[in-house]
Structures are given as C-alpha cells and as structure tokens.
Amino acid sequence: MAKSLFVVLVMIAFLAGAVNVSANRGPVEVKINAKPGTVTYRHAEHTERGMECSSCHHKGVLSGTCRRCHDGNQAPDFKVVAHKICWDCHKASSGPTECKGCHVK
C-alpha cells in the first residue's frame, strides 16, 4: 500500500512539473547585455520556428538560467556557447548571422 501511494505521488509530481513547463514558456523575451549591443531573445519566436527548449536549457527548463548550475569557472564561456548555438541555427535557418542582426546598440 505504501509503495503504491509513493508511486502515485511521484507520478503526480512529474505530471505537475510537465504541466508547469508546458504552461510556462518562460519570459516573453530575455535581454543579454553585451559590448557590441544588447541581444533580445524572444522565446515565442524561436519556439514557433521549432527550436526545442533543450537547445539552450540542456538540463531542462526547470534547471533555470545557466548561472544556476554554472558559475563561469566550471563551464565554457557563455559568449562562446551562445555564439555556437545561435550561429549554427541561424546559418541553417536563414537567421541573422551578422553581429548587428542580433546585437542592437
């Protein structure tokens, strides 16, 4: 009986998390300040084009922002990772590839 109750509670917790993730698409936009200009990442625009959340949130959206797990000393530099992810996708999908296409002063 106790084991069955535990399994049911785990399933409810999992489903609640899944519903929260599907209902919460994150902030409408994220602004990343950089020397060449601010990059504005619009979640809806990217998900409508088929981008998966795991492309950026490799440990899942519930893991939060990069800095929640990575302090900058134990992971690749955010600039390097962001440029790799963004440029590769933009080249494949005809997104902007020039600096001014994403960095706005």
Phi and psi in radians as a Rosetta constraint file:
Dihedral C 1 N 2 CA 2 C 2 CIRCULARHARMONIC -1.108 0.35
Dihedral N 2 CA 2 C 2 N 3 CIRCULARHARMONIC -0.655 0.35
Dihedral C 2 N 3 CA 3 C 3 CIRCULARHARMONIC -1.154 0.35
Dihedral N 3 CA 3 C 3 N 4 CIRCULARHARMONIC -0.717 0.35
Dihedral C 3 N 4 CA 4 C 4 CIRCULARHARMONIC -1.113 0.35
Dihedral N 4 CA 4 C 4 N 5 CIRCULARHARMONIC -0.735 0.35
Dihedral C 4 N 5 CA 5 C 5 CIRCULARHARMONIC -1.091 0.35
Dihedral N 5 CA 5 C 5 N 6 CIRCULARHARMONIC -0.721 0.35
Dihedral C 5 N 6 CA 6 C 6 CIRCULARHARMONIC -1.066 0.35
Dihedral N 6 CA 6 C 6 N 7 CIRCULARHARMONIC -0.799 0.35
Dihedral C 6 N 7 CA 7 C 7 CIRCULARHARMONIC -1.070 0.35
Dihedral N 7 CA 7 C 7 N 8 CIRCULARHARMONIC -0.750 0.35
Dihedral C 7 N 8 CA 8 C 8 CIRCULARHARMONIC -1.103 0.35
Dihedral N 8 CA 8 C 8 N 9 CIRCULARHARMONIC -0.765 0.35
Dihedral C 8 N 9 CA 9 C 9 CIRCULARHARMONIC -1.110 0.35
Dihedral N 9 CA 9 C 9 N 10 CIRCULARHARMONIC -0.704 0.35
Dihedral C 9 N 10 CA 10 C 10 CIRCULARHARMONIC -1.107 0.35
Dihedral N 10 CA 10 C 10 N 11 CIRCULARHARMONIC -0.738 0.35
Dihedral C 10 N 11 CA 11 C 11 CIRCULARHARMONIC -1.111 0.35
Dihedral N 11 CA 11 C 11 N 12 CIRCULARHARMONIC -0.721 0.35
Dihedral C 11 N 12 CA 12 C 12 CIRCULARHARMONIC -1.106 0.35
Dihedral N 12 CA 12 C 12 N 13 CIRCULARHARMONIC -0.754 0.35
Dihedral C 12 N 13 CA 13 C 13 CIRCULARHARMONIC -1.093 0.35
Dihedral N 13 CA 13 C 13 N 14 CIRCULARHARMONIC -0.736 0.35
Dihedral C 13 N 14 CA 14 C 14 CIRCULARHARMONIC -1.103 0.35
Dihedral N 14 CA 14 C 14 N 15 CIRCULARHARMONIC -0.816 0.35
Dihedral C 14 N 15 CA 15 C 15 CIRCULARHARMONIC -1.137 0.35
Dihedral N 15 CA 15 C 15 N 16 CIRCULARHARMONIC -0.664 0.35
Dihedral C 15 N 16 CA 16 C 16 CIRCULARHARMONIC -1.092 0.35
Dihedral N 16 CA 16 C 16 N 17 CIRCULARHARMONIC -0.718 0.35
Dihedral C 16 N 17 CA 17 C 17 CIRCULARHARMONIC -1.129 0.35
Dihedral N 17 CA 17 C 17 N 18 CIRCULARHARMONIC -0.737 0.35
Dihedral C 17 N 18 CA 18 C 18 CIRCULARHARMONIC -1.127 0.35
Dihedral N 18 CA 18 C 18 N 19 CIRCULARHARMONIC -0.728 0.35
Dihedral C 18 N 19 CA 19 C 19 CIRCULARHARMONIC -1.110 0.35
Dihedral N 19 CA 19 C 19 N 20 CIRCULARHARMONIC -0.738 0.35
Dihedral C 19 N 20 CA 20 C 20 CIRCULARHARMONIC -1.072 0.35
Dihedral N 20 CA 20 C 20 N 21 CIRCULARHARMONIC -0.761 0.35
Dihedral C 20 N 21 CA 21 C 21 CIRCULARHARMONIC -1.137 0.35
Dihedral N 21 CA 21 C 21 N 22 CIRCULARHARMONIC -0.778 0.35
Dihedral C 21 N 22 CA 22 C 22 CIRCULARHARMONIC -1.219 0.35
Dihedral N 22 CA 22 C 22 N 23 CIRCULARHARMONIC -0.553 0.35
Dihedral C 22 N 23 CA 23 C 23 CIRCULARHARMONIC -1.376 0.35
Dihedral N 23 CA 23 C 23 N 24 CIRCULARHARMONIC -0.568 0.35
Dihedral C 23 N 24 CA 24 C 24 CIRCULARHARMONIC -1.801 0.35
Dihedral N 24 CA 24 C 24 N 25 CIRCULARHARMONIC 1.761 0.35
Dihedral C 24 N 25 CA 25 C 25 CIRCULARHARMONIC -1.494 0.35
Dihedral N 25 CA 25 C 25 N 26 CIRCULARHARMONIC 0.297 0.35
Dihedral C 25 N 26 CA 26 C 26 CIRCULARHARMONIC 1.446 0.35
Dihedral N 26 CA 26 C 26 N 27 CIRCULARHARMONIC -3.116 0.35
Dihedral C 26 N 27 CA 27 C 27 CIRCULARHARMONIC -1.119 0.35
Dihedral N 27 CA 27 C 27 N 28 CIRCULARHARMONIC 2.672 0.35
Dihedral C 27 N 28 CA 28 C 28 CIRCULARHARMONIC -0.993 0.35
Dihedral N 28 CA 28 C 28 N 29 CIRCULARHARMONIC -0.754 0.35
Dihedral C 28 N 29 CA 29 C 29 CIRCULARHARMONIC -2.560 0.35
Dihedral N 29 CA 29 C 29 N 30 CIRCULARHARMONIC 2.684 0.35
Dihedral C 29 N 30 CA 30 C 30 CIRCULARHARMONIC -2.088 0.35
Dihedral N 30 CA 30 C 30 N 31 CIRCULARHARMONIC 2.265 0.35
Dihedral C 30 N 31 CA 31 C 31 CIRCULARHARMONIC -1.829 0.35
Dihedral N 31 CA 31 C 31 N 32 CIRCULARHARMONIC 2.186 0.35
Dihedral C 31 N 32 CA 32 C 32 CIRCULARHARMONIC -1.984 0.35
Dihedral N 32 CA 32 C 32 N 33 CIRCULARHARMONIC 1.975 0.35
Dihedral C 32 N 33 CA 33 C 33 CIRCULARHARMONIC -1.368 0.35
Dihedral N 33 CA 33 C 33 N 34 CIRCULARHARMONIC 2.301 0.35
Dihedral C 33 N 34 CA 34 C 34 CIRCULARHARMONIC -2.539 0.35
Dihedral N 34 CA 34 C 34 N 35 CIRCULARHARMONIC 2.742 0.35
Dihedral C 34 N 35 CA 35 C 35 CIRCULARHARMONIC -0.976 0.35
Dihedral N 35 CA 35 C 35 N 36 CIRCULARHARMONIC -0.763 0.35
Dihedral C 35 N 36 CA 36 C 36 CIRCULARHARMONIC -1.293 0.35
Dihedral N 36 CA 36 C 36 N 37 CIRCULARHARMONIC -0.118 0.35
Dihedral C 36 N 37 CA 37 C 37 CIRCULARHARMONIC 2.402 0.35
Dihedral N 37 CA 37 C 37 N 38 CIRCULARHARMONIC 2.802 0.35
Dihedral C 37 N 38 CA 38 C 38 CIRCULARHARMONIC -1.307 0.35
Dihedral N 38 CA 38 C 38 N 39 CIRCULARHARMONIC 2.356 0.35
Dihedral C 38 N 39 CA 39 C 39 CIRCULARHARMONIC -1.753 0.35
Dihedral N 39 CA 39 C 39 N 40 CIRCULARHARMONIC 2.206 0.35
Dihedral C 39 N 40 CA 40 C 40 CIRCULARHARMONIC -1.885 0.35
Dihedral N 40 CA 40 C 40 N 41 CIRCULARHARMONIC 1.975 0.35
Dihedral C 40 N 41 CA 41 C 41 CIRCULARHARMONIC -1.718 0.35
Dihedral N 41 CA 41 C 41 N 42 CIRCULARHARMONIC 2.082 0.35
Dihedral C 41 N 42 CA 42 C 42 CIRCULARHARMONIC -1.768 0.35
Dihedral N 42 CA 42 C 42 N 43 CIRCULARHARMONIC 1.951 0.35
Dihedral C 42 N 43 CA 43 C 43 CIRCULARHARMONIC -0.979 0.35
Dihedral N 43 CA 43 C 43 N 44 CIRCULARHARMONIC -0.931 0.35
Dihedral C 43 N 44 CA 44 C 44 CIRCULARHARMONIC -1.033 0.35
Dihedral N 44 CA 44 C 44 N 45 CIRCULARHARMONIC -0.756 0.35
Dihedral C 44 N 45 CA 45 C 45 CIRCULARHARMONIC -1.027 0.35
Dihedral N 45 CA 45 C 45 N 46 CIRCULARHARMONIC -0.709 0.35
Dihedral C 45 N 46 CA 46 C 46 CIRCULARHARMONIC -1.338 0.35
Dihedral N 46 CA 46 C 46 N 47 CIRCULARHARMONIC -0.692 0.35
Dihedral C 46 N 47 CA 47 C 47 CIRCULARHARMONIC -1.210 0.35
Dihedral N 47 CA 47 C 47 N 48 CIRCULARHARMONIC -0.577 0.35
Dihedral C 47 N 48 CA 48 C 48 CIRCULARHARMONIC -1.124 0.35
Dihedral N 48 CA 48 C 48 N 49 CIRCULARHARMONIC -0.472 0.35
Dihedral C 48 N 49 CA 49 C 49 CIRCULARHARMONIC -1.518 0.35
Dihedral N 49 CA 49 C 49 N 50 CIRCULARHARMONIC 0.054 0.35
Dihedral C 49 N 50 CA 50 C 50 CIRCULARHARMONIC 1.693 0.35
Dihedral N 50 CA 50 C 50 N 51 CIRCULARHARMONIC 0.118 0.35
Dihedral C 50 N 51 CA 51 C 51 CIRCULARHARMONIC -1.259 0.35
Dihedral N 51 CA 51 C 51 N 52 CIRCULARHARMONIC 2.304 0.35
Dihedral C 51 N 52 CA 52 C 52 CIRCULARHARMONIC -1.474 0.35
Dihedral N 52 CA 52 C 52 N 53 CIRCULARHARMONIC 2.542 0.35
Dihedral C 52 N 53 CA 53 C 53 CIRCULARHARMONIC -0.993 0.35
Dihedral N 53 CA 53 C 53 N 54 CIRCULARHARMONIC -0.628 0.35
Dihedral C 53 N 54 CA 54 C 54 CIRCULARHARMONIC -1.178 0.35
Dihedral N 54 CA 54 C 54 N 55 CIRCULARHARMONIC -0.199 0.35
Dihedral C 54 N 55 CA 55 C 55 CIRCULARHARMONIC -1.078 0.35
Dihedral N 55 CA 55 C 55 N 56 CIRCULARHARMONIC -0.620 0.35
Dihedral C 55 N 56 CA 56 C 56 CIRCULARHARMONIC -1.867 0.35
Dihedral N 56 CA 56 C 56 N 57 CIRCULARHARMONIC -0.737 0.35
Dihedral C 56 N 57 CA 57 C 57 CIRCULARHARMONIC -1.652 0.35
Dihedral N 57 CA 57 C 57 N 58 CIRCULARHARMONIC 1.294 0.35
Dihedral C 57 N 58 CA 58 C 58 CIRCULARHARMONIC -1.146 0.35
Dihedral N 58 CA 58 C 58 N 59 CIRCULARHARMONIC -0.270 0.35
Dihedral C 58 N 59 CA 59 C 59 CIRCULARHARMONIC -1.837 0.35
Dihedral N 59 CA 59 C 59 N 60 CIRCULARHARMONIC 0.254 0.35
Dihedral C 59 N 60 CA 60 C 60 CIRCULARHARMONIC 1.702 0.35
Dihedral N 60 CA 60 C 60 N 61 CIRCULARHARMONIC 2.656 0.35
Dihedral C 60 N 61 CA 61 C 61 CIRCULARHARMONIC -1.157 0.35
Dihedral N 61 CA 61 C 61 N 62 CIRCULARHARMONIC -0.432 0.35
Dihedral C 61 N 62 CA 62 C 62 CIRCULARHARMONIC -1.261 0.35
Dihedral N 62 CA 62 C 62 N 63 CIRCULARHARMONIC -0.213 0.35
Dihedral C 62 N 63 CA 63 C 63 CIRCULARHARMONIC -1.298 0.35
Dihedral N 63 CA 63 C 63 N 64 CIRCULARHARMONIC -0.266 0.35
Dihedral C 63 N 64 CA 64 C 64 CIRCULARHARMONIC 1.483 0.35
Dihedral N 64 CA 64 C 64 N 65 CIRCULARHARMONIC -2.647 0.35
Dihedral C 64 N 65 CA 65 C 65 CIRCULARHARMONIC -1.347 0.35
Dihedral N 65 CA 65 C 65 N 66 CIRCULARHARMONIC 2.921 0.35
Dihedral C 65 N 66 CA 66 C 66 CIRCULARHARMONIC -0.971 0.35
Dihedral N 66 CA 66 C 66 N 67 CIRCULARHARMONIC -0.767 0.35
Dihedral C 66 N 67 CA 67 C 67 CIRCULARHARMONIC -1.175 0.35
Dihedral N 67 CA 67 C 67 N 68 CIRCULARHARMONIC -0.254 0.35
Dihedral C 67 N 68 CA 68 C 68 CIRCULARHARMONIC -1.159 0.35
Dihedral N 68 CA 68 C 68 N 69 CIRCULARHARMONIC -0.591 0.35
Dihedral C 68 N 69 CA 69 C 69 CIRCULARHARMONIC -1.851 0.35
Dihedral N 69 CA 69 C 69 N 70 CIRCULARHARMONIC -0.623 0.35
Dihedral C 69 N 70 CA 70 C 70 CIRCULARHARMONIC -1.874 0.35
Dihedral N 70 CA 70 C 70 N 71 CIRCULARHARMONIC 2.252 0.35
Dihedral C 70 N 71 CA 71 C 71 CIRCULARHARMONIC -1.660 0.35
Dihedral N 71 CA 71 C 71 N 72 CIRCULARHARMONIC 0.041 0.35
Dihedral C 71 N 72 CA 72 C 72 CIRCULARHARMONIC 1.669 0.35
Dihedral N 72 CA 72 C 72 N 73 CIRCULARHARMONIC -0.361 0.35
Dihedral C 72 N 73 CA 73 C 73 CIRCULARHARMONIC -1.655 0.35
Dihedral N 73 CA 73 C 73 N 74 CIRCULARHARMONIC -0.465 0.35
Dihedral C 73 N 74 CA 74 C 74 CIRCULARHARMONIC -1.825 0.35
Dihedral N 74 CA 74 C 74 N 75 CIRCULARHARMONIC 0.078 0.35
Dihedral C 74 N 75 CA 75 C 75 CIRCULARHARMONIC -2.420 0.35
Dihedral N 75 CA 75 C 75 N 76 CIRCULARHARMONIC 2.845 0.35
Dihedral C 75 N 76 CA 76 C 76 CIRCULARHARMONIC -1.031 0.35
Dihedral N 76 CA 76 C 76 N 77 CIRCULARHARMONIC 2.692 0.35
Dihedral C 76 N 77 CA 77 C 77 CIRCULARHARMONIC -1.038 0.35
Dihedral N 77 CA 77 C 77 N 78 CIRCULARHARMONIC 2.330 0.35
Dihedral C 77 N 78 CA 78 C 78 CIRCULARHARMONIC -0.970 0.35
Dihedral N 78 CA 78 C 78 N 79 CIRCULARHARMONIC -0.721 0.35
Dihedral C 78 N 79 CA 79 C 79 CIRCULARHARMONIC -1.015 0.35
Dihedral N 79 CA 79 C 79 N 80 CIRCULARHARMONIC -0.781 0.35
Dihedral C 79 N 80 CA 80 C 80 CIRCULARHARMONIC -1.127 0.35
Dihedral N 80 CA 80 C 80 N 81 CIRCULARHARMONIC -0.817 0.35
Dihedral C 80 N 81 CA 81 C 81 CIRCULARHARMONIC -1.144 0.35
Dihedral N 81 CA 81 C 81 N 82 CIRCULARHARMONIC -0.807 0.35
Dihedral C 81 N 82 CA 82 C 82 CIRCULARHARMONIC -1.077 0.35
Dihedral N 82 CA 82 C 82 N 83 CIRCULARHARMONIC -0.777 0.35
Dihedral C 82 N 83 CA 83 C 83 CIRCULARHARMONIC -1.081 0.35
Dihedral N 83 CA 83 C 83 N 84 CIRCULARHARMONIC -0.727 0.35
Dihedral C 83 N 84 CA 84 C 84 CIRCULARHARMONIC -1.094 0.35
Dihedral N 84 CA 84 C 84 N 85 CIRCULARHARMONIC -0.884 0.35
Dihedral C 84 N 85 CA 85 C 85 CIRCULARHARMONIC -1.087 0.35
Dihedral N 85 CA 85 C 85 N 86 CIRCULARHARMONIC -0.870 0.35
Dihedral C 85 N 86 CA 86 C 86 CIRCULARHARMONIC -1.170 0.35
Dihedral N 86 CA 86 C 86 N 87 CIRCULARHARMONIC -0.862 0.35
Dihedral C 86 N 87 CA 87 C 87 CIRCULARHARMONIC -1.076 0.35
Dihedral N 87 CA 87 C 87 N 88 CIRCULARHARMONIC -0.777 0.35
Dihedral C 87 N 88 CA 88 C 88 CIRCULARHARMONIC -1.038 0.35
Dihedral N 88 CA 88 C 88 N 89 CIRCULARHARMONIC -0.784 0.35
Dihedral C 88 N 89 CA 89 C 89 CIRCULARHARMONIC -1.203 0.35
Dihedral N 89 CA 89 C 89 N 90 CIRCULARHARMONIC -0.775 0.35
Dihedral C 89 N 90 CA 90 C 90 CIRCULARHARMONIC -1.091 0.35
Dihedral N 90 CA 90 C 90 N 91 CIRCULARHARMONIC -0.677 0.35
Dihedral C 90 N 91 CA 91 C 91 CIRCULARHARMONIC -1.114 0.35
Dihedral N 91 CA 91 C 91 N 92 CIRCULARHARMONIC -0.724 0.35
Dihedral C 91 N 92 CA 92 C 92 CIRCULARHARMONIC -1.275 0.35
Dihedral N 92 CA 92 C 92 N 93 CIRCULARHARMONIC -0.468 0.35
Dihedral C 92 N 93 CA 93 C 93 CIRCULARHARMONIC -2.073 0.35
Dihedral N 93 CA 93 C 93 N 94 CIRCULARHARMONIC 0.323 0.35
Dihedral C 93 N 94 CA 94 C 94 CIRCULARHARMONIC 1.080 0.35
Dihedral N 94 CA 94 C 94 N 95 CIRCULARHARMONIC 0.552 0.35
Dihedral C 94 N 95 CA 95 C 95 CIRCULARHARMONIC -1.406 0.35
Dihedral N 95 CA 95 C 95 N 96 CIRCULARHARMONIC 3.020 0.35
Dihedral C 95 N 96 CA 96 C 96 CIRCULARHARMONIC -1.132 0.35
Dihedral N 96 CA 96 C 96 N 97 CIRCULARHARMONIC 2.378 0.35
Dihedral C 96 N 97 CA 97 C 97 CIRCULARHARMONIC -2.097 0.35
Dihedral N 97 CA 97 C 97 N 98 CIRCULARHARMONIC -0.155 0.35
Dihedral C 97 N 98 CA 98 C 98 CIRCULARHARMONIC -1.461 0.35
Dihedral N 98 CA 98 C 98 N 99 CIRCULARHARMONIC 2.606 0.35
Dihedral C 98 N 99 CA 99 C 99 CIRCULARHARMONIC -0.890 0.35
Dihedral N 99 CA 99 C 99 N 100 CIRCULARHARMONIC -0.836 0.35
Dihedral C 99 N 100 CA 100 C 100 CIRCULARHARMONIC -1.135 0.35
Dihedral N 100 CA 100 C 100 N 101 CIRCULARHARMONIC -0.261 0.35
Dihedral C 100 N 101 CA 101 C 101 CIRCULARHARMONIC -1.195 0.35
Dihedral N 101 CA 101 C 101 N 102 CIRCULARHARMONIC -0.491 0.35
Dihedral C 101 N 102 CA 102 C 102 CIRCULARHARMONIC -2.066 0.35
Dihedral N 102 CA 102 C 102 N 103 CIRCULARHARMONIC -0.636 0.35
Dihedral C 102 N 103 CA 103 C 103 CIRCULARHARMONIC -1.543 0.35
Dihedral N 103 CA 103 C 103 N 104 CIRCULARHARMONIC 1.999 0.35
Dihedral C 103 N 104 CA 104 C 104 CIRCULARHARMONIC -2.033 0.35
Dihedral N 104 CA 104 C 104 N 105 CIRCULARHARMONIC 2.224 0.35
